[in-house]
């Protein structure tokens, strides 16, 4: 049977038949030995590779991740309210954080993606790696239950939680802008992608934040759409606050 994909890394080994060694090494890094190795292979399979891809596992892993991180924060920060915990959780499970953790686990080396996606730098793309990590968490949950998945999330995220500073507790710019406008009974802003720059594996997004009530808009740039929206929202908020103070 002809396979649809090929290895992104290493070049000497077909990606559709990842050798036992890298998968064993990954399981050691995860701290979980799979009873069903097929679950792990599926978690590492991008939709460009074939029918048995990781989107369903990603969906499951996203929910498991949110529950496990919520459990961690609930126990670690027993004096903070729901709003604080929600903001910190959003900070922890955002694409940028998941991408960095995926890289630390060396997921780019074992991803199963199509040749075309690999040539376009897909194995390094933050969105693909973040999705793959969520899929791996979902696979661990199916293979070993919630405690196994929670143990993995704890190993990955507890160091980040312990490094949390007061800066993390601040409201993100989009939330702060929304609350500023709502407090004055003004329409909420709209966001749109104006442009993308750079190659596929190192794209820069340009997002416009438009405030109809003010008759102006501002733009922001970032490595992801979310990051660009935050930059644009921060610019809009600072402009509104400056006008309000004058």
C-alpha positions in Angstrom: 0.0 0.0 0.0 1.3 3.4 -0.9 1.7 5.9 1.9 0.6 9.5 1.5 3.3 11.1 3.7 7.0 11.1 4.4 9.2 11.9 7.3 10.0 15.5 8.1 12.9 14.4 10.3 15.2 12.5 10.1 15.5 12.3 6.3 16.8 8.7 6.3 13.6 7.2 7.8 10.1 7.3 6.2 7.8 9.3 8.4 5.0 6.8 8.0 7.1 4.2 9.7 8.6 5.9 12.6 11.1 3.6 14.1 10.6 2.1 17.6 13.7 3.9 19.0 12.4 7.5 18.6 8.9 6.5 19.9 10.5 4.8 22.9 12.6 7.9 23.5 9.5 10.0 23.3 7.6 7.8 25.8 10.5 8.2 28.2 10.3 11.9 27.9 6.5 11.8 28.4 6.9 9.5 31.4 4.3 7.2 30.0 4.8 3.8 28.4 1.9 3.1 26.0 0.0 -0.2 26.1 -1.4 0.7 22.7 1.4 2.3 20.7 -1.1 2.9 17.9 -2.6 5.7 19.9 0.7 7.5 20.1 1.3 7.1 16.4 -2.2 8.5 15.7 -1.5 11.4 18.0 1.6 12.3 16.0 -0.2 12.1 12.6 -1.2 15.3 11.0 -4.3 15.4 8.8 -2.1 16.0 5.7 -0.6 12.5 6.1 -3.7 10.3 6.0 -7.1 9.3 7.2 -5.9 8.1 10.7 -5.0 11.6 11.9 -5.0 13.3 15.3 -7.8 15.8 15.2 -10.2 13.7 17.4 -7.4 13.1 19.9 -6.6 16.8 19.9 -10.3 17.5 20.7 -10.1 15.1 23.6 -6.7 16.2 24.8 -7.8 19.9 24.9 -10.5 19.0 27.4 -8.2 16.8 29.5 -5.6 19.5 29.5 -8.0 22.2 30.7 -9.3 20.0 33.5 -5.8 18.9 34.6 -4.5 22.5 34.6 -7.6 23.7 36.4 -7.0 21.1 39.1 -3.4 22.1 39.4 -4.2 25.8 39.7 -7.1 25.2 42.1 -4.7 23.4 44.5 -1.7 25.7 44.0 -3.6 29.1 44.3 -6.2 28.6 46.9 -6.6 32.3 47.7 -7.3 33.5 44.1 -10.8 33.9 42.6 -12.2 32.4 39.5 -11.2 35.3 37.3 -7.6 35.0 38.3 -7.5 31.3 37.8 -9.2 31.5 34.4 -6.7 34.1 33.2 -3.7 32.0 34.3 -5.1 28.9 32.8 -5.6 30.7 29.5 -2.0 31.9 29.7 -0.8 28.3 30.3 -2.8 26.5 27.6 -2.3 29.0 24.8 -0.7 28.0 21.6 2.7 29.7 22.3 3.1 27.7 25.6 2.0 24.4 24.0 4.4 25.0 21.1 7.4 25.5 23.4 6.5 22.4 25.4 6.1 20.4 22.1 9.5 21.5 21.0 11.0 20.5 24.4 9.5 17.1 23.9 11.1 16.9 20.5 7.8 16.3 18.8 9.0 17.8 15.4 11.3 14.8 15.1 8.4 12.2 15.2 5.5 14.0 13.6 3.9 12.2 10.6 3.1 14.8 8.0 2.9 14.8 4.2 5.9 15.6 2.1 4.3 18.9 0.9 3.6 20.0 4.5 7.1 19.0 5.6 8.7 21.0 2.7 6.6 24.0 3.9 8.1 23.8 7.4 5.0 22.2 8.9 7.0 20.2 11.5 8.0 23.5 13.0 4.7 25.3 12.7 3.4 26.4 16.2 -0.2 25.5 15.5 0.6 22.0 14.3 2.9 21.3 17.2 0.4 22.7 19.8 -2.3 20.5 18.3 0.0 17.5 18.4 0.8 18.0 22.1 -2.9 18.1 22.9 -3.4 15.0 20.8 -0.6 13.2 22.8 -2.3 14.2 26.0 -5.6 12.8 24.7 -3.8 9.5 23.7 -2.3 9.2 27.2 -5.7 9.6 28.7 -7.2 6.9 26.5 -4.3 4.6 27.1 -3.8 5.1 30.9 -6.8 7.0 32.2 -7.1 10.5 33.7 -4.4 9.9 36.4 -1.8 9.1 33.7 -2.8 12.2 31.7 -2.8 14.4 34.8 0.6 13.1 35.7 1.9 14.2 32.3 0.3 17.6 32.5 1.7 18.0 36.0 5.3 17.2 34.8 4.9 19.7 31.9 3.1 22.6 33.6 4.0 22.5 37.3 7.4 24.2 36.6 5.6 26.9 34.7 3.1 27.4 37.5 5.8 27.6 40.1 7.5 30.3 37.9 4.3 32.4 37.7 4.8 36.0 38.7 2.4 38.8 39.4 2.6 39.9 35.8 0.8 36.7 34.7 -2.2 37.6 36.8 -2.9 40.8 34.8 -5.8 40.7 32.4 -4.8 40.2 28.8 -5.2 43.2 26.5 -8.3 41.9 24.7 -10.2 41.3 27.9 -9.1 44.7 29.4 -10.2 46.5 26.2 -13.6 44.7 26.1 -14.2 45.6 29.8 -13.2 49.2 29.2 -15.8 49.5 26.3 -18.5 47.6 28.2 -18.1 49.8 31.2 -19.0 52.8 28.9 -21.7 50.9 27.1 -19.8 51.1 23.8 -19.7 48.5 21.0 -17.1 45.8 21.2 -14.1 45.9 18.8 -13.8 43.7 15.7 -10.6 42.0 14.6 -9.6 40.9 11.2 -6.4 39.6 9.6 -5.1 42.2 7.2 -2.0 40.3 6.0 0.4 37.5 6.7 4.2 37.9 6.0 7.1 35.6 5.9 7.4 31.9 5.1 4.9 29.3 6.3 7.1 28.1 9.2 7.9 31.6 10.4 4.8 33.7 9.5 4.0 37.1 11.0 0.3 38.0 11.2 -1.0 41.6 10.9 -4.3 42.0 12.6 -6.5 45.2 12.6 -8.6 46.1 15.6 -11.4 48.4 14.6 -13.5 50.5 17.0 -16.6 51.7 15.2 -17.6 53.9 18.1 -14.4 55.8 17.8 -14.1 55.9 14.1 -10.6 54.5 14.0 -8.6 51.3 13.9 -5.1 50.1 14.9 -3.0 47.2 13.8 -0.7 44.8 15.6 1.8 42.1 14.5 2.6 38.7 16.1 3.7 35.2 15.4 0.1 34.0 15.6 -3.3 35.5 15.0 -3.9 35.6 18.8 -0.6 37.3 19.5 -1.3 39.9 16.9 -4.8 40.6 18.3 -3.3 41.1 21.7 -0.8 43.7 20.4 -3.6 45.5 18.5 -5.9 45.5 21.5 -3.1 46.9 23.7 -2.5 49.7 21.3 -6.3 50.5 21.1 -6.6 50.4 24.9 -3.7 52.8 25.4 -5.1 55.2 22.9 -8.5 55.1 24.6 -7.0 55.6 28.0 -4.9 58.5 26.8 -7.9 60.2 25.3 -10.0 59.5 28.4 -7.3 61.1 30.6 -7.0 64.3 28.5 
